[in-house]
Amino acid sequence: MWPPQLPPLPALTRAEGELVDRYLEVLDLLGRINPARAHDTYAGLRAAQALVVAATGLREALTLMHERGEREVHTGTLARAMLVLDGERRAARVTMPPNTPG
């Protein structure tokens, strides 16, 4: 049996695709740094170091969009792309975990 097929990614410009990829990369790194979810300081340190590079990539993607005249962010389209790329789960790692007794 095949796994369920994901919905197709919406049509994105190359710069929009880069923006989504870099944004999700930053989310992943922030999730690894999150002190409410982290397991050790070394992993957090490595993620924080990588965050500098990822944030630069995010800035460059936005700069490229702006320079190409892509002034409007198509939030619905980009949100659909992020959902297909598991953005909801990835963003949840940045938030506080559910309150557990103990």
Contacts in CASP RR format, 6 or more apart in sequence:
PFRMAT RR
TARGET T0000
AUTHOR 0000-0000-0000
METHOD contacts of the structure
MODEL  1
MWPPQLPPLPALTRAEGELVDRYLEVLDLLGRINPARAHDTYAGLRAAQA
LVVAATGLREALTLMHERGEREVHTGTLARAMLVLDGERRAARVTMPPNT
PG
6 84 0 8 1.000
7 80 0 8 1.000
7 84 0 8 1.000
8 84 0 8 1.000
9 80 0 8 1.000
9 81 0 8 1.000
9 84 0 8 1.000
9 85 0 8 1.000
10 77 0 8 1.000
10 80 0 8 1.000
10 81 0 8 1.000
10 84 0 8 1.000
11 77 0 8 1.000
12 20 0 8 1.000
12 77 0 8 1.000
12 78 0 8 1.000
12 81 0 8 1.000
13 65 0 8 1.000
13 68 0 8 1.000
13 70 0 8 1.000
15 61 0 8 1.000
15 64 0 8 1.000
15 65 0 8 1.000
15 68 0 8 1.000
15 70 0 8 1.000
16 65 0 8 1.000
16 70 0 8 1.000
16 74 0 8 1.000
16 77 0 8 1.000
16 78 0 8 1.000
16 81 0 8 1.000
17 61 0 8 1.000
17 81 0 8 1.000
18 57 0 8 1.000
18 60 0 8 1.000
18 61 0 8 1.000
18 64 0 8 1.000
19 58 0 8 1.000
19 61 0 8 1.000
19 62 0 8 1.000
19 65 0 8 1.000
19 78 0 8 1.000
20 78 0 8 1.000
20 81 0 8 1.000
20 82 0 8 1.000
20 85 0 8 1.000
21 61 0 8 1.000
22 54 0 8 1.000
22 57 0 8 1.000
22 58 0 8 1.000
22 60 0 8 1.000
22 61 0 8 1.000
23 58 0 8 1.000
23 82 0 8 1.000
24 82 0 8 1.000
24 85 0 8 1.000
24 87 0 8 1.000
24 90 0 8 1.000
25 54 0 8 1.000
25 58 0 8 1.000
26 51 0 8 1.000
26 54 0 8 1.000
26 55 0 8 1.000
26 58 0 8 1.000
27 87 0 8 1.000
27 90 0 8 1.000
27 91 0 8 1.000
27 93 0 8 1.000
27 94 0 8 1.000
28 90 0 8 1.000
28 93 0 8 1.000
29 47 0 8 1.000
29 48 0 8 1.000
29 50 0 8 1.000
29 51 0 8 1.000
29 54 0 8 1.000
30 47 0 8 1.000
30 51 0 8 1.000
30 93 0 8 1.000
30 94 0 8 1.000
31 37 0 8 1.000
31 47 0 8 1.000
31 90 0 8 1.000
31 93 0 8 1.000
31 94 0 8 1.000
32 38 0 8 1.000
32 43 0 8 1.000
32 44 0 8 1.000
32 46 0 8 1.000
32 47 0 8 1.000
32 93 0 8 1.000
33 44 0 8 1.000
33 47 0 8 1.000
33 48 0 8 1.000
33 51 0 8 1.000
34 93 0 8 1.000
34 94 0 8 1.000
36 96 0 8 1.000
36 97 0 8 1.000
37 93 0 8 1.000
37 97 0 8 1.000
38 44 0 8 1.000
82 88 0 8 1.000
END
